[in-house]
Amino acid sequence: MFTDAYWPRVNGVTVSVDTFSRALIKEGHEVMIVCSFYPSGYDTALTPQNEKKADDPQIIRVPSMPAFVTKEDRLAKFDKWYWVFKQVEIFRPDIIHINTEMVIAEFGFIYAKAHNLPAIYTFHTMWEDYAPNYFPMFPAFLVKFVIRGVLKNILKRSYKVIVPTQQIDAVVRKYKPNAETFPLPTGIDPALFIHDKAEIEAFREAFNALFPEAFGKKILLMAGRVAKEKNISFLIKILPAVLKTNPDAILVIVGNGPDMDFFINEAKQYGVEDSCIFTGYLDRSQLSLIYAISHVFVFPSLTDTQGLVTLEAMFSGIPVVAIGVLGTLVVMGGDNGGFMVKNDEKEFTARILQLLDNDELHRQKSEEAKIHAKAWSLEVITKRLTEIYKETIASYIKDYGKPRSPVWKLIMNKRWWEINNKIIKKKTKKKLQEIHSIFKPFNLKEAKI
């Protein structure tokens, strides 16, 4: 798997790549992840988890440099391509799965082309919606025009495309009408969200010790990248109305991102800074526990393509109130496990208040969430991914033949040189003999004058 984003970088692509890689390994497959190197201390969890696990994939971390548009991201150094290829050649992959559009995507496509391997690409991100936030210095229409060009180029070189949602499938076909796509959301491992009461209470105590203002409060949880495209301002704006009738509620925002200071200041502007907690980065195990101590999951994002955190909340049995677009629309499919609402502050607030004020409704929606989430079980989704890989490999061999060694490998191969050197010497000797036989009658030494 080729990806620019991987731990400790926290986002949906990282979660998707990590989740699938570990699930594939458990099923007996071998997985290698090629990703950018991130400096130590990039993100720090409350309790670091660094122990080696049996399902850890092989990882190649490519030397990188800071991305010029965001301090969170890294760009792999392109001059390391040959070093990367030598590492991947030892692994000998059967298929290249690309999960990025940046430098490491180029590594993946070039390697696949050189070795005659299928390159399958997952279209994770609605870049036309995201990109203008990264380039505010340029007109939005110009940024979108450039992004469309990049994505069309990526899709042109992709043999097949994985699409998490129908909306993304429609976008892919707009860029590449003849694209062959496979619908496949990211699966969730239910085991991650199973905790006993003692474990939950221990985490609650630790959380209250870190954030005393949360003690005895009903937590409205939002998890995700702390950035403007997540529409976090929407939650801060409606929080005063929620607190007016439910002063024991508190908004907890889990995650890190470039706009943390912006939202902290915004909370102060609305007078809710004492009822709004920004935890920063939490690792996966800690995130699963904070779901367990939360009352309602609130998700206002208009740009999430998969709705992974919404699914995680539902697996944890936490009722959800979310705006029904893109990934959320697919995941919830209506008022399943909570309430799927329009992009309307009053409606969103009313649904939160219903779940805060009605214990029986909260219980019903909690049970409903657990049942509804089962369709996204990791075991089911991973089996489908394995089928996609097998279909893609078989189809590619039929269309383009079996894998081959790249030209540079032949050139650098000592035995190749030895064999060809013998052949060249033999042919050269034969040719010289032919030339000698042609000119032999004209030998000046033997000629009589």
C-alpha positions as CSV (number, residue, x, y, z in Angstrom):
1,M,0.0,0.0,0.0
2,F,1.4,3.4,-1.0
3,T,0.2,6.4,1.1
4,D,1.6,9.8,2.1
5,A,-0.5,9.7,5.3
6,Y,0.2,7.1,8.0
7,W,0.7,7.1,11.8
8,P,1.5,9.4,13.6
9,R,-0.5,11.5,11.0
10,V,-4.1,11.2,12.1
11,N,-6.8,11.3,9.4
12,G,-9.3,9.0,7.7
13,V,-6.7,7.7,5.1
14,T,-4.4,6.6,7.9
15,V,-7.2,4.8,9.7
16,S,-8.3,3.1,6.4
17,V,-4.8,2.0,5.5
18,D,-4.0,0.7,9.0
19,T,-7.3,-1.0,9.5
20,F,-7.2,-2.9,6.1
21,S,-3.6,-3.8,6.4
22,R,-4.0,-5.4,9.8
23,A,-7.2,-7.2,8.7
24,L,-5.4,-8.6,5.6
25,I,-2.5,-9.8,7.7
26,K,-4.8,-11.6,10.1
27,E,-6.3,-13.4,7.1
28,G,-2.8,-14.7,6.1
29,H,-1.8,-12.1,3.5
30,E,1.5,-10.1,3.6
31,V,1.3,-6.3,3.5
32,M,3.9,-3.6,3.1
33,I,3.1,0.1,3.6
34,V,5.2,2.7,1.8
35,C,4.7,6.1,3.6
36,S,6.3,9.4,4.4
37,F,8.6,9.7,7.4
38,Y,7.2,11.9,10.3
39,P,9.6,13.3,12.9
40,S,9.3,11.8,16.4
41,G,7.0,13.8,18.7
42,Y,4.7,14.8,15.8
43,D,1.7,13.8,17.8
44,T,1.7,12.6,21.4
45,A,-1.0,10.4,22.9
46,L,-2.1,10.7,26.5
47,T,-0.5,7.2,26.9
48,P,1.9,6.3,24.2
49,Q,1.4,2.8,22.7
50,N,4.6,1.7,21.1
51,E,4.6,-2.1,21.6
52,K,5.1,-4.4,18.7
53,K,2.0,-6.3,17.6
54,A,1.6,-9.5,15.6
55,D,-0.5,-7.8,12.9
56,D,1.9,-5.0,12.3
57,P,2.6,-4.5,8.6
58,Q,6.0,-4.1,7.1
59,I,6.7,-0.3,6.8
60,I,9.0,1.7,4.6
61,R,9.2,5.3,5.8
62,V,10.5,7.5,3.0
63,P,12.7,10.5,4.0
64,S,10.4,13.6,3.7
65,M,10.2,17.3,4.0
66,P,7.4,19.6,5.4
67,A,4.5,20.2,3.0
68,F,4.5,23.9,2.1
69,V,0.7,24.2,2.6
70,T,0.3,22.7,6.0
71,K,2.7,22.0,8.9
72,E,0.9,18.7,9.7
73,D,1.7,16.9,6.5
74,R,4.9,15.7,4.9
75,L,6.0,15.2,1.3
76,A,8.3,12.3,0.4
77,K,11.6,13.2,-1.3
78,F,11.3,12.2,-4.9
79,D,15.0,11.4,-5.3
80,K,14.5,8.4,-3.0
81,W,12.5,6.5,-5.6
82,Y,15.2,4.0,-6.4
83,W,15.9,3.3,-2.8
84,V,12.1,2.7,-2.3
85,F,12.0,0.4,-5.3
86,K,14.8,-1.8,-4.0
87,Q,13.0,-2.3,-0.7
88,V,9.7,-3.1,-2.4
89,E,11.4,-5.5,-4.9
90,I,12.5,-7.6,-1.9
91,F,8.9,-7.8,-0.8
92,R,7.7,-8.7,-4.4
93,P,4.1,-7.5,-4.3
94,D,1.3,-8.9,-6.5
95,I,-0.7,-5.7,-6.6
96,I,0.0,-2.0,-5.8
97,H,-2.7,-0.2,-3.8
98,I,-2.4,3.6,-3.9
99,N,-4.1,5.7,-1.2
100,T,-2.7,9.1,-2.0
101,E,-2.3,11.7,-4.8
102,M,1.1,13.1,-3.8
103,V,4.7,12.0,-4.3
104,I,4.3,8.5,-3.0
105,A,1.5,8.0,-5.5
106,E,4.1,8.6,-8.2
107,F,6.3,6.0,-6.6
108,G,3.4,3.5,-6.7
109,F,2.4,4.2,-10.3
110,I,6.0,4.1,-11.6
111,Y,6.8,0.9,-9.7
112,A,3.6,-0.8,-11.0
113,K,4.4,0.3,-14.6
114,A,8.0,-0.9,-14.5
115,H,7.1,-4.3,-13.0
116,N,3.9,-4.7,-15.1
117,L,1.7,-4.9,-12.0
118,P,-1.9,-3.6,-11.5
119,A,-2.3,-0.3,-9.7
120,I,-5.6,0.1,-7.9
121,Y,-6.4,3.5,-6.4
122,T,-8.8,4.4,-3.6
123,F,-10.4,7.8,-4.0
124,H,-10.5,8.8,-0.4
125,T,-10.9,12.6,-0.4
126,M,-13.2,15.1,-2.1
127,W,-10.2,17.3,-3.0
128,E,-12.3,19.9,-4.8
129,D,-14.0,20.7,-1.5
130,Y,-10.9,20.5,0.7
131,A,-8.2,22.1,-1.5
132,P,-9.4,25.8,-1.4
133,N,-8.9,25.7,2.4
134,Y,-5.2,24.9,1.8
135,F,-4.7,27.6,-0.8
136,P,-6.7,30.7,0.4
137,M,-4.3,32.9,-1.5
138,F,-5.7,31.8,-4.8
139,P,-9.2,32.0,-6.3
140,A,-11.2,28.9,-5.4
141,F,-12.1,28.2,-9.1
142,L,-8.4,28.2,-10.0
143,V,-7.5,25.8,-7.2
144,K,-10.3,23.4,-8.2
145,F,-9.2,23.6,-11.8
146,V,-5.7,22.4,-10.9
147,I,-7.0,19.8,-8.5
148,R,-9.3,18.3,-11.3
149,G,-6.2,18.1,-13.5
150,V,-4.3,16.2,-10.8
151,L,-7.1,13.8,-10.1
152,K,-7.8,13.1,-13.8
153,N,-4.1,12.2,-14.2
154,I,-4.2,9.9,-11.2
155,L,-7.4,8.2,-12.5
156,K,-5.9,7.9,-16.0
157,R,-3.1,5.7,-14.6
158,S,-5.2,3.7,-12.3
159,Y,-6.2,0.3,-13.6
160,K,-9.2,0.0,-11.2
161,V,-10.7,2.4,-8.6
162,I,-12.1,1.8,-5.1
163,V,-14.9,4.2,-4.1
164,P,-16.1,4.4,-0.5
165,T,-19.5,6.0,-1.4
166,Q,-21.9,6.5,-4.4
167,Q,-21.2,10.2,-4.4
168,I,-17.5,9.6,-4.9
169,D,-18.3,7.1,-7.6
170,A,-20.2,9.8,-9.4
171,V,-17.2,12.2,-9.1
172,V,-14.8,9.5,-10.4
173,R,-17.0,9.0,-13.5
174,K,-17.1,12.7,-14.1
175,Y,-13.3,12.7,-14.2
176,K,-13.0,9.4,-16.0
177,P,-16.3,8.2,-17.6
178,N,-15.0,4.7,-18.4
179,A,-13.5,4.0,-15.0
180,E,-14.1,0.6,-13.5
181,T,-15.0,1.1,-9.9
182,F,-15.5,-1.1,-6.8
183,P,-17.8,0.2,-4.0
184,L,-16.0,-0.4,-0.7
185,P,-16.3,1.5,2.6
186,T,-13.6,1.1,5.3
187,G,-14.6,-1.6,7.7
188,I,-14.6,-1.2,11.5
189,D,-13.2,-3.8,14.0
190,P,-16.0,-4.2,16.6
191,A,-13.5,-5.7,19.1
192,L,-11.8,-2.3,19.4
193,F,-15.0,-0.9,21.1
194,I,-15.6,-3.6,23.6
195,H,-14.6,-2.6,27.1
196,D,-15.6,-3.8,30.6
197,K,-17.0,-1.5,33.2
198,A,-13.7,-1.3,35.2
199,E,-11.8,-0.2,32.1
200,I,-14.3,2.5,31.3
201,E,-14.4,3.8,34.8
202,A,-10.6,3.9,35.0
203,F,-10.5,5.9,31.8
204,R,-13.3,8.2,33.1
205,E,-11.3,9.0,36.3
206,A,-8.2,9.7,34.2
207,F,-10.1,11.9,31.8
208,N,-11.7,13.9,34.7
209,A,-8.3,14.3,36.3
210,L,-7.0,15.9,33.1
211,F,-10.1,17.9,32.5
212,P,-11.9,18.6,35.8
213,E,-14.5,20.7,34.0
214,A,-15.9,17.4,32.5
215,F,-16.7,15.9,35.9
216,G,-20.4,15.0,36.2
217,K,-21.2,16.3,32.7
218,K,-23.0,14.7,29.7
219,I,-20.4,14.7,26.9
220,L,-21.3,15.8,23.4
221,L,-18.4,14.3,21.5
222,M,-16.9,15.3,18.2
223,A,-13.8,13.5,16.8
224,G,-11.8,14.4,13.8
225,R,-9.2,16.7,12.3
226,V,-9.5,20.1,14.0
227,A,-9.8,22.1,10.7
228,K,-12.3,24.5,9.2
229,E,-13.5,22.0,6.6
230,K,-14.9,19.9,9.5
231,N,-17.5,22.6,10.2
232,I,-16.6,22.7,13.9
233,S,-17.8,26.3,14.1
234,F,-21.3,25.0,13.6
235,L,-21.1,23.1,17.0
236,I,-19.6,26.1,18.8
237,K,-22.4,28.3,17.5
238,I,-25.2,26.0,18.7
239,L,-23.6,25.2,22.1
240,P,-25.1,28.2,23.9
241,A,-28.6,27.1,22.9
242,V,-27.9,23.5,24.2
243,L,-26.5,24.9,27.5
244,K,-29.5,27.1,28.1
245,T,-31.7,24.1,28.8
246,N,-28.9,21.6,29.6
247,P,-26.2,23.3,31.6
248,D,-24.7,19.9,32.5
249,A,-23.7,19.3,28.9
250,I,-20.1,19.8,27.7
251,L,-18.7,19.7,24.2
252,V,-15.5,17.6,23.8
253,I,-13.5,17.9,20.6
254,V,-11.0,15.1,20.1
255,G,-8.2,15.5,17.5
256,N,-5.5,17.8,16.3
257,G,-5.2,20.2,13.4
258,P,-4.1,23.5,12.0
259,D,-7.1,25.5,13.3
260,M,-7.1,24.6,16.9
261,D,-6.3,28.2,18.1
262,F,-9.0,29.6,15.8
263,F,-11.7,27.4,17.4
264,I,-10.5,28.0,20.9
265,N,-10.8,31.8,20.3
266,E,-14.2,31.2,18.7
267,A,-15.4,29.4,21.8
268,K,-14.3,32.4,23.9
269,Q,-16.2,34.7,21.5
270,Y,-19.4,32.8,22.1
271,G,-18.8,32.6,25.9
272,V,-18.6,28.8,26.0
273,E,-14.9,28.3,26.6
274,D,-15.6,26.6,30.0
275,S,-18.0,24.2,28.3
276,C,-15.8,23.3,25.4
277,I,-12.8,20.9,25.8
278,F,-10.1,20.4,23.1
279,T,-8.3,17.2,24.1
280,G,-5.7,17.1,21.3
281,Y,-4.6,13.9,19.7
282,L,-5.7,10.5,21.3
283,D,-4.6,7.1,20.0
284,R,-7.1,4.6,18.8
285,S,-7.6,2.8,22.1
286,Q,-8.1,6.0,24.0
287,L,-10.5,7.2,21.3
288,S,-12.6,4.0,21.7
289,L,-12.8,4.7,25.4
290,I,-13.9,8.3,25.1
291,Y,-16.7,7.1,23.0
292,A,-17.7,4.8,25.8
293,I,-18.0,7.7,28.3
294,S,-19.8,10.1,25.9
295,H,-23.6,10.7,25.7
296,V,-24.1,11.9,22.2
297,F,-21.8,11.9,19.1
298,V,-22.2,15.2,17.2
299,F,-20.8,15.4,13.7
300,P,-21.4,18.5,11.5
301,S,-18.8,17.8,8.8
302,L,-19.9,18.5,5.2
303,T,-16.8,17.0,3.6
304,D,-16.2,13.5,5.1
305,T,-16.4,10.9,2.4
306,Q,-16.6,7.8,4.6
307,G,-18.0,8.8,8.0
308,L,-15.6,6.5,9.9
309,V,-15.9,8.3,13.2
310,T,-19.7,8.2,12.9
311,L,-19.5,4.4,12.5
312,E,-17.1,4.1,15.5
313,A,-19.6,6.0,17.7
314,M,-22.4,3.6,16.5
315,F,-20.3,0.5,17.3
316,S,-19.8,2.0,20.7
317,G,-23.5,2.4,21.2
318,I,-23.4,6.2,21.2
319,P,-26.4,7.9,19.5
320,V,-25.4,10.2,16.7
321,V,-26.7,13.6,15.5
322,A,-25.1,14.4,12.1
323,I,-25.6,16.4,9.0
324,G,-26.7,14.0,6.3
325,V,-24.2,14.4,3.4
326,L,-21.5,12.3,1.7
327,G,-20.2,9.6,4.1
328,T,-22.7,10.3,6.8
329,L,-25.6,9.9,4.4
330,V,-24.3,6.5,3.4
331,V,-23.5,5.3,6.9
332,M,-26.7,6.4,8.6
333,G,-29.1,6.1,5.7
334,G,-31.7,8.0,7.7
335,D,-32.4,8.2,11.4
336,N,-30.6,4.9,12.1
337,G,-28.8,4.9,15.4
338,G,-29.5,8.6,16.0
339,F,-30.8,11.5,13.8
340,M,-29.5,12.5,10.4
341,V,-30.5,16.2,9.9
342,K,-30.2,19.0,7.4
343,N,-27.5,21.7,7.6
344,D,-29.7,23.6,10.0
345,E,-28.7,24.9,13.4
346,K,-32.2,24.7,15.0
347,E,-32.9,21.2,13.8
348,F,-29.4,20.0,14.9
349,T,-29.9,21.6,18.4
350,A,-33.4,20.1,18.8
351,R,-32.2,16.6,18.1
352,I,-29.4,16.9,20.6
353,L,-31.8,18.1,23.3
354,Q,-34.2,15.2,22.6
355,L,-31.4,12.7,23.3
356,L,-30.2,14.7,26.4
357,D,-33.7,14.9,27.9
358,N,-35.3,11.6,27.0
359,D,-33.5,8.6,28.6
360,E,-35.7,6.0,26.9
361,L,-35.1,7.5,23.5
362,H,-31.4,7.6,24.2
363,R,-31.5,3.9,25.1
364,Q,-33.4,2.9,22.0
365,K,-31.1,4.9,19.7
366,S,-28.1,3.4,21.4
367,E,-29.2,-0.2,20.8
368,E,-30.2,0.7,17.2
369,A,-26.8,2.1,16.6
370,K,-25.0,-1.1,17.6
371,I,-27.3,-3.2,15.3
372,H,-27.0,-0.8,12.3
373,A,-23.2,-0.7,12.5
374,K,-22.8,-4.4,12.1
375,A,-23.1,-4.1,8.3
376,W,-19.7,-2.3,8.3
377,S,-17.9,-5.1,10.3
378,L,-14.3,-5.3,9.3
379,E,-14.4,-9.0,8.6
380,V,-17.1,-8.6,6.0
381,I,-15.5,-5.6,4.3
382,T,-12.0,-7.2,4.2
383,K,-13.3,-10.3,2.5
384,R,-14.7,-8.1,-0.2
385,L,-11.3,-6.3,-0.5
386,T,-9.6,-9.6,-1.0
387,E,-12.0,-10.5,-3.8
388,I,-11.3,-7.1,-5.4
389,Y,-7.6,-7.7,-5.3
390,K,-8.0,-11.2,-6.8
391,E,-10.3,-10.0,-9.6
392,T,-8.0,-7.1,-10.4
393,I,-4.8,-9.3,-10.6
394,A,-6.5,-11.9,-12.8
395,S,-8.0,-9.2,-15.1
396,Y,-4.7,-7.4,-15.4
397,I,-2.7,-10.5,-16.4
398,K,-5.4,-11.2,-19.0
399,D,-5.0,-7.7,-20.4
400,Y,-1.3,-7.0,-20.0
401,G,0.5,-10.3,-19.2
402,K,2.4,-11.4,-16.1
403,P,4.8,-9.3,-14.0
404,R,8.2,-8.6,-15.4
405,S,11.6,-7.3,-14.3
406,P,12.2,-3.7,-15.0
407,V,15.0,-2.6,-17.4
408,W,17.2,-1.2,-14.7
409,K,17.1,-4.5,-12.8
410,L,18.4,-6.3,-15.9
411,I,21.1,-3.7,-16.4
412,M,22.2,-4.0,-12.8
413,N,22.1,-7.8,-12.8
414,K,25.6,-9.2,-12.8
415,R,24.5,-12.6,-14.3
416,W,22.6,-10.7,-17.1
417,W,25.9,-8.9,-17.9
418,E,27.9,-12.1,-17.9
419,I,25.5,-14.0,-20.1
420,N,25.1,-11.1,-22.6
421,N,28.9,-10.5,-22.5
422,K,29.5,-14.1,-23.7
423,I,26.8,-13.7,-26.4
424,I,28.3,-10.4,-27.5
425,K,31.8,-11.8,-27.6
426,K,30.7,-14.9,-29.5
427,K,28.8,-12.8,-32.1
428,T,31.7,-10.3,-32.4
429,K,34.2,-13.1,-33.0
430,K,31.9,-14.7,-35.6
431,K,31.5,-11.3,-37.4
432,L,35.2,-10.6,-37.4
433,Q,35.8,-14.1,-38.9
434,E,33.3,-13.3,-41.7
435,I,35.0,-10.0,-42.4
436,H,38.4,-11.7,-42.5
437,S,37.2,-14.3,-44.9
438,I,35.9,-11.6,-47.3
439,F,39.2,-9.7,-47.3
440,K,41.5,-12.7,-47.3
441,P,41.9,-12.8,-51.1
442,F,43.2,-9.3,-51.0
443,N,45.9,-9.9,-48.5
444,L,48.8,-7.7,-49.5
445,K,51.4,-10.0,-48.1
446,E,50.3,-12.9,-50.3
447,A,49.6,-10.8,-53.4
448,K,52.2,-10.8,-56.3
449,I,53.1,-7.5,-58.0
